[in-house]
């Protein structure tokens, strides 16, 4: 059994069927995340309500890759760990084990966020059904000490195709979605809080780059030029790209 007084987080190991304690977590802080102030405010408000025993929502963080979705959840753990927040990471492939994990943690005197990173499903997959039941739909109420925070590049988690819309009707000025669309929307709708993350502009990208070099005394114009070139080679301009640039440039 994990001693949650000393352990801030754990990951689920499906093959052995147990939670493995994580002693060293990512030290990312809320303050270090630049350009997502609105998203931080929404997650902080929801998480503090959860810790106070007030009604709070499961959260879906969706949008452009590398924009801080996962980092924000890890930063919440670092800020609120001392107030009883704990983090459990579970992979998409292990969602069938969610009921067992919940049974293990239901009576534990801490507040747990079940963290599903990079969550999405392909056509024909049904591994999301246990998640739907946990979020809302089981005959048993979800435990008060647990929420699900998931990240995804997709708004509705399931792929949407043009053919799914063929049976959608409009009647009395209301849209009546086809069954296929209803099924795909119903999963994301069970997350009471939906937080969107969008691609950043060049100014925000460079501001994030500079945050990684707080004591930089060299040629800032050369630093910016190198950062822009690096983002072009990566085909992406994001917080993740800025960190990768730091890893590459700082050793020079």
C-alpha positions, 0 to 999 in steps of 0.5 A: 500500500502507498503511504499517501502522507509521503507520496504525491503521485502514482502511476497505474501498472496494468500488468501487475495490477497495482499503483506504483508510487512516484517519488520525484515529480516534474517540478513545473510551477503555475507561475512558469507557464506563460500565455495561458492565464485564462486556462490557469484561472479556470483550473485553479478555481475548479481544483480549489473548490474540489479541495474545499469539498465543494462541487467541482467538475471533471475537466477536459483540456483540449487543443493545440499540441505543446501548449501546456495542457499536461504541464498545467495539471502537473503544476496544480499538483505542485501547488496544492500537494501540501493541501492534500492533492494527489495525482494518479496517472492512467493510460488510455489502454488501462481505462478498463481498470478505472473501477478497481483504482477507484475502489482502492482510493475511495476511502483514502483521506486525500483528494485525487486527480485521475490524470489521463494524458493525450486521450483520444480514440479511433473509429471502432474503439470502445475502450472509452466506455468505462470512462463514460460510466465513471464520469457519469452514468453508473448506478454508484455515485463517483467518490467525492475525493476524486476527479478526472482531468484529461488532455487531448488534441481533440475537442470530442475525443473521438474522430468525426467524419462527414458521413456521421452527419448524413442523418442529422436533421433540423426541425423547429429550428433545432439541430437533431444530431445523428446517433453517430454524432450523439455518441461521439459528443456524449463522452466529451459532454460528461466533462463539466469543465472544457478548457481550450488551448490555442496555438501561440503567436511569435511574441508569446513564443519568444516570451516563453523562450526568454523565461528559460533564460532568466540570467541571459546576458548575451545577444538577445537578438541572436537568441531570438533568431536561433529560437525562431529557426529552431521552431521552423525546423520543428514545424511547431511554435509552442511552449514545448518547442521553447523548452526543447530549444532551451535544452539544445541551446543552453549547452552551447 
